[in-house]
Amino acid sequence: MACEVNIRLGERSYPIWIGGGVRGRLAEILQGRSGLVLTDSNVEAAQGDHLAQVLGTAWPRIVVPAGESSKSATVWADLLERMAAARLDRQAIVVALGGGVVGDLAGFAAGTYMRGIRFVQVPTSLLAMVDSSVGGKTGINLKAGKNLAGVFHQPMAVLADIDLLATLPAREFSAGMAEVIKYGVALDADFFEWLEGHASAIRAHEPAVLEHMVGRCCQIKADVVARDEREGGLRAVLNFGHTLGHAIEKTSGYAEVLHGEGVAMGMVYALELSMARCGFPVRDARRVIRLLAEMGLPVTAPSGLAWADLRAAMGIDKKSAGGQVRFVLSGGLGQSDLPVVVPETESTAAWERWCAHVIRE
């Protein structure tokens, strides 16, 4: 049975429908309207026939290559030209059918075409369902770093169909679990404990468990976004683990490390800093690392990456300020603070401790 979470932003409010088969509501939302569908090559191969049944032939599809490389200025500009060639007007709707890359790209294109047209998110990955499809952050990568160009542009609806997770590659599912675990560590200790208790059911993809899990993540994010839509304060706590995580993605060339894998490693590093600066309990840090590893995520420092290169990448990340690197830290499970600047000596020492062992004794 599907559940509904609402993002409450006044005239920009919208529903998130979560459950098996909810993507079938797409035709209901789009009835009588025109637009196009953006997807990637992997999703097109798996879902193209079903999409044709739902929407018919009236809705053209644009297919981009699967992977982070499609979140580029070149692909974005080409997409805008194709939207113009399709004669989309300001009443048109863009449907994003795919993971985080497709959702970010489609949302940025919709937000910048004719100064903003509507779009619908139909996330096909766990990571997109619990994070990137919710909250209106859209964008592309620049050579200098991840998500450095973008706009806040809220969708008109999100359809999180958990049936789509059945065909998700195991590595992609694990990557999504990094964002799920982040919510528990940074904002909801009870949810983290629930994740520990349902780890086996999550790995087995039990539908009721997945629906509850995705729904709780969306509710946590909805509450945060309603209080801070444009990341002026509270919303920044959702970046727990992302400062180093983004740097690992960029320094490794994006293709080798998935976003969730970078976030998992970034969280372990943030825990190392949090133990030293905020008194995060060692026993709870071990619980977090144990759950990350149980979900198939990396918890040791990435080999082959130099701290100097990672530090340089963090310095130009949009979370930095004046070149100073800021980290979201935590004093305990379910707690997190606004980003703080960590002195170079401390951040370097934390890296060295992490490289020496998974977690300090």
N, C-alpha and C positions, 0 to 999 in steps of 0.2 A: 504494500500500500504506500503510495507516494506521500511525502510530507512537503510542507511549504515553509520557506523562510522568506521574510520580507526585509529588503533594504529600505529603510525609512529616511528619505532625503527630500521631503516635500514633493515638488512637481517632478523630481527625478527619481522618485521611488519606483521599485520594481520587484517582482517576485522571483524567487529561486525555487524551482520545482525539482524535487529529488526523489528518485525511485525507479524501479524497473519499467521500461517502456515509455517514460515521459517524453522522449524525443518525438513521439507520435503527436504531441500537442503542437508541433511546429506549424502544421497546416492550419490549425485553428488560429494561431497568432497572425499568420501571414495572409489569411484569406482576403482576397480582393486587392492585395497590394503587389507591388513589383519590386524587383531588386535582383541580387545575385548571391551566390554562395561561394565563400572562399574556403578551400580545404587544402590538404597536402596529398602527396602521391600515395602515402601509406593508407590514409583514411579513405581516399577515393577508391582504392582497390578493395577495401573491406566493406565500405558503407555506400558506395556509389549507387548500386542497384536499389537499395532500400530508400535512399534519398529520392531517386527518380520516382519510386512508387508514391512517396509522400507528397512531393511537390510537382510531379509531372515534368513536362519539357519546357514549361514557360519560364523557369528560373535557370538562367545560365550558371555554369560552374567555372570558377577559375581555380586551377590546381597548381600549387607551388611545390617545389622540391621539399621533401620532409627534412627537418633538421634546423638547427639554430642559424645556419647560413641564410635562410630566407628572411630573417629579421634584419634586413639591411635597407639602406636608403635606396639602393638600386631597385630592389623588388617592390618597395613601397611606392616609388615614383611610377614604376611600370603598372602597378595595380591602379593607381589614380588615373592613369591614361586609359586603361581598359574600362574603368568605371565611366569615364567620360564618353568613350567610344560606344558603350552600351546605352548611352543617353539616360543615365540615371538622373532623376531630379531630386529635389529636396524632400520629397515624400517617400523616396525609395528606402529599402531596408537591406542591409548587408547581414548575411548569416555566416557566423564563424563556426565551422564544423571541424573541430580538431583539438589538438593540445594547446599548450601555452603559447607556442610560437604563432600558430594560426590565430588564436584569440587576440594576442597582442598586436599582431600585424593588421588584422581586420578592424580592430577597434581604433587603431591609429589612423587607418585609411578612412574609416567612417567619420572620425572626429575632425579630420582635416579636409575632406572633400566637401566643397560648397560650404565651408565653415561649420560643417557638422550635420550628418544625417544619422538616422537610427540604425542600431544593429542588435542582433540577438546572439547570445553565446550558447552554443551546443558543445560543451566540452567532452572530449572523448578519452582523456587521460585522468588519472586520479589527481595528479598535481593541479591540472586545470580546474577540476571540479571543486577542490577545497581551497584554492588560492587564486590563481591568475584570472579566472573568469569572473570573480566576484570583486566588486569595489571600484571598477572603472579606471584602473591604471592601465594605460596602453602605451606601446612604444616599440622602438627598434634599437638595435645596437649600432654604435659607431666604432670605428677602428680603435678609438681611445678607450672604449669600455662598454659595458652592458647597460642597456636601457637609458642611454644618455639623451635620446630624443624621444619625446612622447607628449601626450596630453591626458588629462583626466576627462574621460568620456564614458558615462554610465550606459550600460546596455538597457534595452527595454524589457528583457527577461533573460533568465538563465535556465536551461533545461539540462539538469545533471542526471543522465540516464545510467544507472549503475549496471544495467545489462551490458553496456559497452566495455566494462572492465573485464569481462570474461575473456576477451580476446587480446587484452593488453599484454605485451611481453613482460615477463617477470621482472626484468631490470627496470622497466618504466614504472611498474607498480611500486617497486621498492623506492624508487626516486620520489614518487608522490608521498610515500609514508614519511619522508623527512619533514615535509611541510605539516603533515598531520601531527607528528610528535612535537613539532615546534609549538603548536597551539597549547598543548598540555604543559610543556616546560615553561613557556613564557607567560601563560595567561590562565590556565585552569588545571590545578593539581588533581582535582577529582577526575577530570577527563584523562589525565596521564595515567592515573591508577586504573581507570577503566580499560585503557589501551593495553596495559600490562596484563590485565586479567582476561582479555579477549584476543591476545596475540595469535593463538592457534586458529581461532575462528576467522580472524582477519586474513591470515595466510591462506585459509581454505576458501576465501571469498564467499562466506555465508551471506546471502542477500540481506537479511534483516540487520546483521551486524554492520555491513558496509553502509546501508542506508542510514543507520543511526550515526555512524562515524562521520560520514560526509555531512549529514545534517548538523551535527554538533559543530564541526569546523566552520560551516557556513554561518551558523548562528553567532559564533564567537566573532568572526570577521564582520558580520553585519552590525553587531553592537559597536565595534570599534569604528567602522566606517561612518556610521550614523553620527558619532561624536566628533569625528575628525576626517572629513571626506578627503581633504587635500594634503594630508600628511604634515600638518603644521605642528603636531605634537604627539598625542597618544598613538596615532597610527604607526609611528616609527618603531614601536615595540614589536611589530610584526616582522621586523627585519632581524630578529635574533638569529645569529648564525650566517647572515647574508653578507656581512662586510668582507670577511675572508672568503666566504663561499663564492662570491662573484669574482674575486681576484683569482681564485683557483681555476674557475671556468675560463677566464680570459687568458691567464698565463699558459694554460694547457691547450689553448687554441679552440675552445668550445666543443670540438668534435669528440674529444676523449672523455670528458667528464660531464655527466648530465647535471642539470641544475640542482636536482634534489641531492645528488651525491656531493656536490660542492657545499650545499647547505648543511648536510650531515657533518662533514668535516669541519665546517665553520662553527657549528654548534659545539662540537667537542672542544675546539680552541676557545670559544667564548666561555665554556664552562671552566676551562683552565684559568682564564682571566678572572672569572666570577669567584672562583674559590680563593684566589689570591687577594682580590680587591673588595669583595662583598660578603665573604664568609659563606658562600654556597656550600652546603654540606657535602663532604666527599662521598658519603654513602649514597646520596641521591644522585650525584654525578655518575656514580657507577651504575645506578639503575637506568639512567638515560642512555648511557653508552651500551649497556646490555640490550636494551630494547632496540636501539638503532641497529646493532649487529644482528639481532634476531630477525629484523626485517630485511636483512641482506644489504645493509648500507655500510660504507667505509667509515672506520672510526680511528684509523691511524693516520699520521701525517703523510701527505702525498709525497711519494718518492720522485726525485728528479726535478723538483721545483726549488728554486733558491729563494730564501726569505727576502733578499734585496729586490727581486723581481715582483714578488707578491706585495711587498710594501709599496713599490712604485705604482702598482695597479690599484691598490687601495687608496692611494693619494688622489687619484682622479675620479674615483667613484662618486656618484651623486650624493652619497651619505657623508662624504668628507666635508670639512669646513676649512677654507683657507689652506688646503693641503694637509691639514691635521686629520688623522684617521680617527673616526668615532666608532665605538662599539656599543651595541645593546647588551647590557650585562644583567645578571639576576642574583638576588640574595637567597633564593630558594624556589622550589617547584611552584609554578603558578604565579610567580612574581617576575617583573621585569621593569627596568627603568628606561628613561629616555636616553638616547645615545650620548656617550661621554667620551672625551678625548683621553686616551691612555698614553702616558709617556713612552717614548721610544724604548727606553731601557726595560720597562715592564713588558711591552708587547714582544720585544725580542726574546726576553727571558722566558716568557710563556711559550713561544714557539720552540725554543730549545728544550724546555721541559717536555713538551708534547712529542718532539722528535725522539727523545730519549726513552719514552714509555707512553703507553696509552693514556694513563692518568697518574698524577703524582700520588704517592702514598701519604 
